Amino acid sequence: MPLSKTKNSCDMKTLNYTTREINLDFRIKVYGYENGVRLNKLVGVSGIIELIGVELLNKFLDRAYRLVSDKCVCRLRRGLVVTFYCK
């Protein structure tokens, strides 16, 4: 009988940065529609992982840390806009 995959499975991807480091450096705002629900709110690391996943979050964070300006806007094709505001 195969084992069912749980949320804490060992094959999950990990973040390149700590959640403490991300929350200290950025405010993360999400705007758009997700499953027919309109979003326009600030989220933490766990909230953004729930919306876009770890792989995309790592990609967006690398981009945000390289950027010199005050904000980094990342747009997904599904209509979601994620903005990282530097503190």
C-alpha positions in Angstrom: 0.0 0.0 0.0 1.6 3.3 -1.0 2.0 6.0 1.5 -0.1 9.1 1.0 1.8 12.4 0.5 1.3 14.8 3.3 1.9 18.5 3.6 5.2 17.8 5.5 6.5 15.4 2.9 10.2 15.4 2.3 9.9 16.1 -1.4 8.6 19.6 -0.9 10.7 22.5 -2.2 12.3 24.8 0.4 12.7 28.5 0.5 16.0 30.1 -0.4 15.5 32.7 2.4 14.2 32.4 5.9 10.7 33.6 6.6 12.1 36.0 9.2 14.4 37.6 6.6 11.6 38.0 4.1 9.2 39.5 6.5 11.8 41.9 7.8 12.8 43.1 4.3 9.5 43.2 2.5 5.8 43.9 2.7 4.0 41.6 0.3 0.8 42.8 -1.4 -1.4 40.6 -3.5 -3.9 42.0 -6.0 -6.2 40.3 -8.5 -8.6 37.4 -8.6 -8.0 33.9 -7.2 -10.8 31.3 -7.7 -13.3 34.0 -8.4 -12.5 35.9 -5.2 -11.1 39.4 -5.5 -7.9 40.0 -3.5 -6.3 43.2 -2.4 -4.4 42.6 0.8 -1.0 42.3 2.5 0.1 38.8 3.1 2.9 37.1 5.0 5.2 34.3 3.8 2.7 31.6 4.5 -0.1 33.4 2.7 2.0 34.0 -0.5 3.1 30.3 -0.5 -0.5 29.3 -0.3 -1.3 31.4 -3.3 1.6 30.9 -5.7 3.8 28.1 -4.3 7.4 27.9 -3.1 9.0 27.6 -6.5 7.5 30.9 -7.9 8.1 32.6 -4.5 11.8 31.8 -4.7 11.9 33.2 -8.3 10.1 36.4 -7.3 12.3 36.9 -4.2 15.5 36.5 -6.2 14.2 39.2 -8.5 13.1 41.5 -5.6 16.5 41.2 -3.8 18.4 42.1 -7.1 16.2 45.2 -7.8 17.4 48.6 -6.6 14.1 50.4 -6.5 11.6 50.6 -3.7 9.1 48.1 -5.1 9.1 45.0 -7.3 5.9 44.1 -9.2 5.5 40.6 -10.4 2.5 39.7 -12.6 1.2 36.2 -13.2 -0.7 35.2 -16.3 -3.7 34.1 -14.3 -4.3 37.8 -13.3 -2.6 37.8 -9.9 -0.2 40.7 -9.2 2.3 40.3 -6.4 4.2 43.5 -5.2 7.2 43.4 -2.9 7.6 46.8 -1.1 11.1 47.3 0.5 11.0 48.4 4.1 
